[in-house]
Amino acid sequence: MPYITPTPAPLLRTTTHSTSVTADTDILADAIGISAGRTVALLRIEVAFSAGSLLSARIARAGITVEVSLNSGNALSAPALYIFDIILHSGDTLNLRYGASATLLVCRIHEVGSQAA
């Protein structure tokens, strides 16, 4: 039987429950980067809100921030749970914005996989 290399457990980067968010402002108090010593990582984002609206990711690198829509640019339905995967590279940071003032029912962001430098 072939040897199976164990996959490391996902690293919890942030978790938030039942928190008010203001429309079109950064949700995370501090933007998230990838673990030290890594060149690329997959972040898995799990979110649910009390009201429907658009969710966007703000990816910053070298002082330039790009905002991209998640869920194919379609509004999320409340209180459904959504999961998104985003790849970050060394030097990138991530924050989230929501298009409506609402309660963030749950937000968990895990670093699922990464590549060492």
Contacts in CASP RR format, 6 or more apart in sequence:
PFRMAT RR
TARGET T0000
AUTHOR 0000-0000-0000
METHOD contacts of the structure
MODEL  1
MPYITPTPAPLLRTTTHSTSVTADTDILADAIGISAGRTVALLRIEVAFS
AGSLLSARIARAGITVEVSLNSGNALSAPALYIFDIILHSGDTLNLRYGA
SATLLVCRIHEVGSQAA
8 113 0 8 1.000
10 44 0 8 1.000
10 110 0 8 1.000
10 111 0 8 1.000
10 112 0 8 1.000
10 113 0 8 1.000
11 35 0 8 1.000
11 110 0 8 1.000
11 111 0 8 1.000
12 108 0 8 1.000
12 109 0 8 1.000
12 110 0 8 1.000
13 32 0 8 1.000
13 33 0 8 1.000
13 43 0 8 1.000
13 109 0 8 1.000
13 110 0 8 1.000
13 111 0 8 1.000
14 28 0 8 1.000
14 32 0 8 1.000
14 107 0 8 1.000
14 108 0 8 1.000
14 109 0 8 1.000
15 106 0 8 1.000
15 107 0 8 1.000
15 108 0 8 1.000
15 109 0 8 1.000
16 27 0 8 1.000
16 104 0 8 1.000
16 106 0 8 1.000
16 107 0 8 1.000
16 108 0 8 1.000
17 104 0 8 1.000
17 105 0 8 1.000
17 106 0 8 1.000
17 107 0 8 1.000
18 103 0 8 1.000
18 104 0 8 1.000
18 105 0 8 1.000
19 103 0 8 1.000
19 104 0 8 1.000
19 107 0 8 1.000
20 101 0 8 1.000
20 102 0 8 1.000
20 103 0 8 1.000
20 104 0 8 1.000
21 27 0 8 1.000
21 49 0 8 1.000
21 98 0 8 1.000
21 101 0 8 1.000
21 102 0 8 1.000
21 103 0 8 1.000
21 104 0 8 1.000
22 101 0 8 1.000
23 53 0 8 1.000
23 98 0 8 1.000
23 99 0 8 1.000
23 100 0 8 1.000
23 101 0 8 1.000
24 97 0 8 1.000
24 98 0 8 1.000
24 99 0 8 1.000
25 97 0 8 1.000
26 58 0 8 1.000
26 95 0 8 1.000
26 96 0 8 1.000
26 97 0 8 1.000
27 95 0 8 1.000
27 96 0 8 1.000
27 97 0 8 1.000
27 98 0 8 1.000
27 104 0 8 1.000
27 107 0 8 1.000
28 94 0 8 1.000
28 95 0 8 1.000
28 96 0 8 1.000
31 58 0 8 1.000
31 60 0 8 1.000
31 93 0 8 1.000
31 94 0 8 1.000
31 95 0 8 1.000
32 43 0 8 1.000
32 88 0 8 1.000
32 93 0 8 1.000
32 94 0 8 1.000
32 95 0 8 1.000
32 109 0 8 1.000
33 88 0 8 1.000
33 91 0 8 1.000
33 92 0 8 1.000
33 93 0 8 1.000
33 94 0 8 1.000
34 40 0 8 1.000
34 41 0 8 1.000
34 43 0 8 1.000
34 88 0 8 1.000
34 89 0 8 1.000
34 90 0 8 1.000
34 91 0 8 1.000
34 92 0 8 1.000
34 111 0 8 1.000
34 114 0 8 1.000
35 41 0 8 1.000
35 111 0 8 1.000
35 114 0 8 1.000
37 90 0 8 1.000
37 116 0 8 1.000
37 117 0 8 1.000
38 90 0 8 1.000
38 114 0 8 1.000
38 115 0 8 1.000
38 116 0 8 1.000
38 117 0 8 1.000
39 89 0 8 1.000
39 90 0 8 1.000
39 115 0 8 1.000
39 116 0 8 1.000
39 117 0 8 1.000
40 87 0 8 1.000
40 88 0 8 1.000
40 89 0 8 1.000
40 90 0 8 1.000
40 114 0 8 1.000
40 115 0 8 1.000
41 87 0 8 1.000
41 88 0 8 1.000
41 111 0 8 1.000
41 112 0 8 1.000
41 113 0 8 1.000
41 114 0 8 1.000
41 115 0 8 1.000
42 85 0 8 1.000
42 86 0 8 1.000
42 87 0 8 1.000
42 111 0 8 1.000
42 112 0 8 1.000
42 113 0 8 1.000
42 114 0 8 1.000
43 85 0 8 1.000
43 86 0 8 1.000
43 87 0 8 1.000
43 88 0 8 1.000
43 94 0 8 1.000
43 109 0 8 1.000
43 110 0 8 1.000
43 111 0 8 1.000
43 112 0 8 1.000
44 83 0 8 1.000
44 84 0 8 1.000
44 85 0 8 1.000
44 109 0 8 1.000
44 110 0 8 1.000
44 112 0 8 1.000
45 57 0 8 1.000
45 83 0 8 1.000
45 84 0 8 1.000
45 85 0 8 1.000
45 86 0 8 1.000
45 96 0 8 1.000
45 107 0 8 1.000
45 108 0 8 1.000
45 109 0 8 1.000
46 81 0 8 1.000
46 82 0 8 1.000
46 83 0 8 1.000
46 106 0 8 1.000
46 107 0 8 1.000
46 108 0 8 1.000
46 109 0 8 1.000
46 110 0 8 1.000
47 55 0 8 1.000
47 76 0 8 1.000
47 81 0 8 1.000
47 82 0 8 1.000
47 84 0 8 1.000
47 96 0 8 1.000
47 104 0 8 1.000
47 106 0 8 1.000
47 107 0 8 1.000
48 78 0 8 1.000
48 79 0 8 1.000
48 80 0 8 1.000
48 81 0 8 1.000
48 82 0 8 1.000
48 104 0 8 1.000
48 105 0 8 1.000
48 106 0 8 1.000
49 55 0 8 1.000
49 76 0 8 1.000
49 78 0 8 1.000
49 79 0 8 1.000
49 98 0 8 1.000
49 100 0 8 1.000
49 102 0 8 1.000
49 103 0 8 1.000
49 104 0 8 1.000
49 105 0 8 1.000
50 78 0 8 1.000
50 79 0 8 1.000
50 102 0 8 1.000
50 103 0 8 1.000
50 104 0 8 1.000
50 105 0 8 1.000
51 78 0 8 1.000
51 100 0 8 1.000
51 101 0 8 1.000
51 102 0 8 1.000
51 103 0 8 1.000
52 75 0 8 1.000
52 76 0 8 1.000
52 77 0 8 1.000
52 78 0 8 1.000
52 100 0 8 1.000
52 102 0 8 1.000
53 75 0 8 1.000
53 76 0 8 1.000
53 98 0 8 1.000
53 99 0 8 1.000
53 100 0 8 1.000
53 102 0 8 1.000
54 69 0 8 1.000
54 71 0 8 1.000
54 73 0 8 1.000
54 74 0 8 1.000
54 75 0 8 1.000
54 76 0 8 1.000
54 98 0 8 1.000
54 99 0 8 1.000
55 69 0 8 1.000
55 70 0 8 1.000
55 71 0 8 1.000
55 76 0 8 1.000
55 82 0 8 1.000
55 84 0 8 1.000
55 96 0 8 1.000
55 97 0 8 1.000
55 98 0 8 1.000
55 99 0 8 1.000
56 67 0 8 1.000
56 68 0 8 1.000
56 69 0 8 1.000
56 70 0 8 1.000
56 96 0 8 1.000
56 97 0 8 1.000
56 98 0 8 1.000
56 99 0 8 1.000
57 67 0 8 1.000
57 68 0 8 1.000
57 70 0 8 1.000
57 84 0 8 1.000
57 86 0 8 1.000
57 94 0 8 1.000
57 95 0 8 1.000
57 96 0 8 1.000
58 65 0 8 1.000
58 66 0 8 1.000
58 67 0 8 1.000
58 94 0 8 1.000
58 95 0 8 1.000
58 96 0 8 1.000
58 97 0 8 1.000
59 65 0 8 1.000
59 66 0 8 1.000
59 68 0 8 1.000
59 86 0 8 1.000
59 88 0 8 1.000
59 92 0 8 1.000
59 93 0 8 1.000
59 94 0 8 1.000
60 66 0 8 1.000
60 92 0 8 1.000
60 93 0 8 1.000
60 94 0 8 1.000
60 95 0 8 1.000
61 89 0 8 1.000
61 91 0 8 1.000
61 92 0 8 1.000
61 93 0 8 1.000
62 91 0 8 1.000
67 97 0 8 1.000
70 82 0 8 1.000
70 84 0 8 1.000
71 82 0 8 1.000
71 84 0 8 1.000
76 82 0 8 1.000
78 102 0 8 1.000
79 105 0 8 1.000
81 106 0 8 1.000
85 112 0 8 1.000
86 94 0 8 1.000
88 94 0 8 1.000
90 117 0 8 1.000
94 109 0 8 1.000
96 107 0 8 1.000
98 104 0 8 1.000
END
